[in-house]
């Protein structure tokens, strides 16, 4: 009897860890996801975002990205180059 309870607890814990990680929800299409489809020479990126079944398309406006349009189920975003720290000149 105790072994069944422990086994059930282990299964529930494993499911919680997988859901918390988020990969399972993204791969099943339940949550939205974005991926970089093009990187320009100056570092700007073009991201393609697809909606999830539980939520709509994500907005990348908080990352200073501008919408480049919607084609089919994908929305394209043009994002500025990311700033990186450099130790040159120290």
Secondary structure, DSSP 8 states (H G I E B T S, - for coil): -HHHHHHHHHHHHHHHHHHHHSHHHHHTTSS-EEEEEEE-TTS-EEEEEE--SSS-----GGGT-EEEEEETTEEEEEE--------TT-
